[in-house]
Amino acid sequence: MAKKKKQEEFEPKIVVFACNWCSYAGADTAGVSKIQYPHNVRLIRVMCSGRVNPAFVIKAFERGADGVMVSGCHFGDCHYMFGNYQAKERFEVLKSLIHLLGLEKERLRLEWVSAAEGGRFAQVVKEFVEDVKKVGRSPLALTNI
C-alpha cells in the first residue's frame, strides 16, 4: 500500500513596499520584539509610500508575487508631509489596474503602520497572507521571485 503524499499547503509569495520612516521601522520593531509574522513576506524599503509607482506593483505580480501590500505612515505622520495621501491616490489607480488584469481585489492591500506598531505590522501581514491563501496562486506570474 503506497503512502499518500501529504499535500503541501499553498504559501503565497507576498511583497510589501514599506515606507522607510514608519512601516519598515514597524517591521523592524516586530523583529526586535520577536513578534513573528509569515516567512513568505519580502519587504522592499521605499523612502515613502507615495513614491510607490503602480508599475512597481504590476512588476511584482509579473515576477511571481501572489499578493502586494503598500504600507506607509499614518495620515499626519508622513516624513514628507503628503506622501501617504499620494499613496492613497495611487492605490485607487492600482485597484482599477488590478481589476483590468483580472486579479482579485484581495491580492492588493494598503495599510498605515507606524514605527511603534510592530505587533500591528505582524497582524496585518498575517491577515493579508490568509486573504491571499483563499484566492490561491496568481495567474499573472511569469517568473518566480
ABEGO torsion letter per residue (X at the ends): XBBBBBBBBBBBBBBBBBBAAAAAAAAAAAAAAGBBBBAABBBBBBABAAABBAAAAAAAAAAGBABBBBBBBBBGABAAGAAAAAAAAAAAAAAAAAAAAGBBAAABBBBBBBAABAAAAAAAAAAAAAAAAAAEBBAABABBX
